Amino acid sequence: MKKLLLFVFVLLIGCSPDSEVGQKPLTPEQVSLGFFQAIYVDRDVEKAKQFVSEPMQKILAHYYIASAVQRHVLNLSMTEVTMEIEEINIDFFRKFTDDVTVIVKMTGLRGGSPWIDDRTLRLHKEKKRWIIVEVLPEKGNIN
């Protein structure tokens, strides 16, 4: 009877939603979109911090609010934003690389006018988890 209870207890602990054992790590695309979703749609800097490296977390904490992060970190203040992955420099050998860049295309309003812009993020894999380590300087915009 004790063995049965112990077995059931182990099963319950293993099936708890807090367990990270069964969770699949986020892809670079999901991390990139999650970050921009947090900043531009949810306007939640704390939520965005989960997608970035520790040095970037300090920068986000310094600016504190999403509109300041948009203006000073991303150089792009927008509203009513929709996002999609434009390009990722990774292919079939994804599991063998630790660094990628992702270009996210954002469409929305800037100063009340329609605006389309791209932002490039550099991600690094740390312990099977992708994190954003840099927002690369912009090359130009599309409008």
ROSE-964171 format. One record per residue: x negated, y negated, z of N, C-alpha, C in turn; residue in one letter. Coordinates in steps of 0.2 Angstrom, whole numbers, plus 5000, padded with zeros to 4 digits. Each point is the difference from the previous one (the first is absolute). Example, Ala and Ser with C-alpha at 12.3 -4.5 7.8 and 13.67 -1.06 7.14 Angstrom:
BEGIN
493450285039500449945000499649945000A/500249954996499649945001500449955003S/
! end
This chain:
BEGIN
499650065000500449945000499649945000M/499450005004499649945000499749994993K/499850054997499750004993500549974995K/500650015001500549984996500149925001L/500049985006500149935002499449964997L/499450035001499449974998500049994992L/500250054997500150004992500549954998F/500649995003500549954999499749935001V/499649995006499849945001499549984995F/499550044998499549984995500449984993V/500550044999500449984993500349935001L/500349995006500349935001499549954999L/499450015003499549945000499750004993I/499950054996499850004993500549974996G/500650005001500549974996500249935001C/499749975005500249935002499849954995S/500449954999499949954995499449965001P/499850005006499449965001499350034998D/500150074999499450044998499849974993S/499349994999499749984993499850064996E/500050065003499750054997500450024993V/500649995000500450024994500149944996G/499849945002500149944995499550004995Q/500349984994499649994994499749935000K/499349994999499849945000500249964994P/500149935001500249964995499549994994L/500349994994499549994994499849935000T/499549994996499849934999500649954998P/500450034995500549964998500549985005E/500250055004500549995006499749955005Q/499350015001499749955005500149934997V/499849994994500049934997500749975000S/500550044998500749985000500249985007L/499850055004500349995007499749935003G/499449994999499749935002500349944997F/500150004994500449954997500749995002F/500350065001500750005002500149975007Q/499550015004500049975007499949935000A/499549974995499949935000500549964996I/500350034995500449964995500750015001Y/500250065002500750025001500250005007V/499750045004500250005008499749945004D/499549974997499749945003499750025007R/499750065001499850035006499350015000D/499649965003499250005000499850075004V/500450015005499850065005500150064996E/500550014996500150054996499550014994K/499749954998499550004994499450025003A/499849995006499450025003499850075000K/500650045000499850085000499750024993Q/500049964995499850014993499349984999F/499749965005499349974998499550025005V/499449984999499450025004500049955006S/499650025005500049965006499849934999E/499449984996499949934998500649964997P/500350044996500649964997500650005005M/500050045004500549995006499949945004Q/499449995001499849935004500249944996K/499950014993500249944996500749995000I/500450054999500750005000500349975007L/499750025005500249985007499849935001A/499549974997499849935000500649964997H/500250024994500549964997500750015002Y/500150065004500650015004500750014996Y/500249964996500650004996499950024993I/500550034997499950024993499949944995A/500449955001499949944995499349985000S/499650005006499349985000499650054997A/500150065001499650054997500150004992V/500649984998500150004993499649944997Q/500049945004499749944997499250015001R/499850025005499250005002499650064998H/500450065001499650064998500150024993V/500650004998500250024993500049954995L/500049945002500149944995500650004996N/500550025003500650014996500650005004L/500449945000500650005004500650014995S/500450055002500550024996500650025004M/500650004997500650025003500450054995T/500550045003500350044995499650054996E/499550035003499550044997500250074999V/499850024994500150074998499250024998T/499950075001499350024999500050064997M/499450014996499950074996499350014999E/499850065000499350014999499849994992I/499549964999499949984993499450054998E/499550015004499550044998499650035006E/499750065000499650035005499450034997I/499449995002499450034997499850075003N/500550045000499950075003500450044996I/499850064999500350054996500150075003D/499950054996500050075002499650015006F/499449975001499550025005500149965006F/500649975001500249965006499750035007R/500150065001499850035006499250005001K/499649994995499349995000499749935001F/500449955000499849945000500249965007T/499649965002500249965007500149934999D/499949974994500249934998500449994994D/500549965000500449994994500249935000V/500249974994500349945000500750014997T/500549965003500750004997500249934999V/500350004994500349934998500750005000I/500349965004500749995001500349944997V/500550024996500449944996500549985004K/500149935001500549985004500449954996M/500750005001500449964996500549975005T/500149935000500449975005500049924998G/500249965005500049935000499449975003L/499749954997499549965003500249934999R/500149975005500349935000500649994996G/500450055001500750004997500050024992G/499450014997500050024993499850085000S/500250034995499850074999499250004999P/499850065003499250005000499850085000W/499550024996499850065000499250005001I/499850045004499350005002499750065002D/499450015000499750075002499549985005D/499950055005499650005005499650075000R/499350005001499650065000499850015007T/500150065002499850025007499450064999L/499550005005499650055000500150045006R/500150074999500250045006499450055001L/499950025006499550055002500450065004H/499750064999500350055004499650015006K/500450005006499750025006500350055003E/499750065002500350065003500750014997K/500050014993500650034996500549945000K/499949945002500549955000499749944996R/500449974995499849954996500149935003W/499649965001500149935002499749954996I/500349945000499849944996499449975003I/499549994997499449975003499849934997V/500449984994499849944997500649984995E/500149945000500549974995499549964995V/499950034994499549984995500249934997L/499549954999500249944997500450014994P/500549954999500450004994499649984994E/500250034994499749994994500449954996K/500649995002500549954996500750035001G/500549964998500750025001500350004993N/500650035000500450014994500649965002I/500249964995500649965001500349984993N/
! end
